[in-house]
């Protein structure tokens, strides 16, 4: 995922910039993949892939 998931980065004034960083950590913990693309309607689109796979056992990564 691009640098938009770095903790503390936000393109909107007043936001903490931690939302995507938290989502990235949760996805990584479960072995899921996050893909960021441009939305057809404008803005960003985030896809989380692999959610249908069972979670990885703790310590297996």
PyMOL commands that set and color helices and strands:
alter all, ss='L'
color gray80, all
select helices_A, chain A and resi 3-5+19-30
alter helices_A, ss='H'
color red, helices_A
select strands_A, chain A and resi 33-38+44-49
alter strands_A, ss='S'
color yellow, strands_A
deselect
rebuild
show_as cartoon
